[in-house]
């Protein structure tokens, strides 16, 4: 592919492990962080993959993150916990929180863990999928820096706040929904702007709240509209969705909510007044056999998947997709043929390799 | 108001109680059912209020519902339960399920109850709000008959599947989101059709999957698109949302999912083959003080609400709203001034009063 650098999965993984170790993370944590970032690359979600390393290294260089965070349980019941992430990387805090949710579900049917004082955790789907091997439904969500304007608001107050839900099936591959609750990601807008393209109608507003298609509007005080767009198209339902994620992920654990969340790079400037509580996450695990037997459920989920996959597609489309289909195909291909990193991303990693004195041979 | 019949809240409530008692429901269940329908009217959600009585009476006349259902716990853990609604009215089954979720949350931090073999349960928000008095976050969702076409599908496979989330606050009134996950309700399309109006662009498709604005398209084999519309506008995220509700509400408890759900009136025809498992619901209660103290949380939630309410509105709007604001204002007004029933709805109730030999004087 043009402008792409193909790398082997294991080379990339080893490199990322070394980066985290060089920053002072334990081997175990480094392996975990690398696994999440590589999984994002494999699943075709490069925006949450290796390119984030530059940001992580900057956070570390500026001493804004604890590489060996004191991750503590602030409060817990048999089925819940509130975790303080100790200002650690989300990639290190989040898997521990999800594991705790799974443990709790073993005992009382479901487990729910909310987290504060954490950072960007990568793809939400990774954590939701951790539940699958335990015959559980996994749920993961996080808040993020404000880019989305609630219905009627001029100002962006909400993040693109993703939700992931992973549901085990029997013979069929699992259902894995992993989606920002906003209609378009900042990364996609940046791509459009770089290509000289406008955004689709109905997704963006300028600093006055007027509808625009300028794909660079976020840098000019504009905002992304909620999923659905205006009220006539159900945009208030998108506002509900995205704000629910903010409340569960941030108000419940006491993290920075909506407009109090500072963009990672802006955060480095240290301009924000007041107490910093990091961003927040919310994880859930639902044990299938707390309801039906796992076998009954999986058979029925297979029927669900087949019913939807078997529906008649519209003209020009070959099939109705199940959430997770595209990512699963991507993963199988990339494990076999390697990962294509955009040259800009490969260049960023190369700079890190020089800065931290790690071999970046595979990137050249 | 033109074409409207104003009724006193208590007159309407007493009437509905009598209708359910005449059908053979216990006084306790009748009071509960009436409370839900009246609450829908008060909150300005007439589509889920008194007008549904006609349907309920038809279900009863055709012996398709058990007025004294055997509501059983099929399976439970400390934090969860699967309930079989015994083919009872959702208005009777659902409050018991939500109460059980709240009880479980008292003990282990959260409670989650899924329900099968139930019917239409009214407004989801009623059940979510039951948690508020216990300093809990309440969650309620249900699946419904298929009107919504998944991304790329010609066929409607999903219901408008509502979600409600109620969050307690301190000085501020609570946050209450209660919304169909589809961009527009069938009732609103019917209103547009009756008024000779087209639907907004981007919400509907015909039987070939082509974009249309015909507000009568559902009766011609068409479908509502998912929230967001096409892929460019994030419609696949709406598909994720609506399908998650279907899976949690119906696949998890073993109710009829998506296309297996038969519309209430269609259902009367008894055309559907196979085992009937009714529709399904999913309820959750999250105890605030399993995370932070209720006081800390409520203070912080007040700050969230004030921050959003205080954001600068776009031109032509007076304020950014908090989910639940409109319904709360409606409720206060109607408690004071009474409820305006459309004449068609009042006429339907009058017919029921004659059929069941109940005084319908207040409707004349």
Interface residues (C-beta under 8 A of the other chain):
Chain A: X75 X76 X77 X78 X79 X80 X82 X107 X108 X109 X110 X112 X114 X137 X150 X151 X152 X153 X154 X155 X157 X163 X165 X167 X175 X177 X179 X180 X181 X182 X183 X184 X200 X202 X203 X205 X208 X209 X210 X227 X228 X229 X232 X233 X234 X236 X237 X238 X239 X240 X241 X243 X244 X246 X247 X248 X251 X252 X253 X254 X257 X258 X259 X286 X287 X288 X290 X291 X292 X296 X297 X300 X301 X304 X307 X308 X311 X312 X313 X314 X315 X317 X319 X320 X321 X323
Chain B: X75 X76 X77 X78 X79 X80 X82 X107 X108 X109 X110 X112 X114 X137 X150 X151 X152 X153 X154 X155 X157 X163 X165 X167 X175 X177 X179 X180 X181 X182 X183 X184 X200 X202 X203 X205 X208 X209 X210 X227 X228 X229 X232 X233 X234 X236 X237 X238 X239 X240 X241 X243 X244 X246 X247 X248 X251 X252 X253 X254 X257 X258 X259 X286 X287 X288 X290 X291 X292 X296 X297 X300 X301 X304 X307 X308 X311 X312 X313 X314 X315 X317 X319 X320 X321 X323
